[in-house]
Amino acid sequence: MIRLGAMRVFSDTYFETSDRPVRLRLCDHPACGQAGDFRAPKSRDHLNDYYYFCLDHVRDYNKAWDFFSGLSPDEVEAYTRDATVWERPSWPLGSAGAYERSLRDKAMRDIFGDASGEEKPSPAPPMSVIERDALATLELVPPVDFAAIKAQYRVLVKKHHPDLRGNDSENEEKFKDISQAFATLRKIYVADEG
Ligand SMILES: [Zn+2]
């Protein structure tokens, strides 16, 4: 059985701006805005294709992975109907058959959402000026959920990254604004970060 341990990722995770470190790589959990410093394969059939998670979520992911590996197909199916994978505290180990694996991988996709997943817009109104401004800075129109904010942030960070744009003070301002807007939205959208 392949154990999918948390692997610390050192390269290109952080870079410095004049203000403070900005995390380029974010946790792939849709509701999380932490840095994605740990990687985990997306499926047993694609071990070189990774999710990037914060420590908490890579732990959860590894537990979920192990958990589904130990279940029969019926059990996996029953379990995914509940879809409360992230809350479960402990998971049995076992070996996985092809069908189980496909179900498990589907369950993982359901948890993380892919193109086929249903998007739930966040319950927005009433929206503060701060939130609206921050969304506008990220060129977003509400209602959006945190996953969408994060996806857009990634796009903009790459586009305006000072290492790519050289000494362009206007761009640096824009880059700072984007970082600030994301930090603001993270506080608003990710409840347990206060
Ligand atoms: Zn996370």
Residues whose N, C-alpha, C, O or C-beta is under 5 A from the ligand:
A	BS01	ZN	C27 H29 C32 Q34 F53 C54 H57
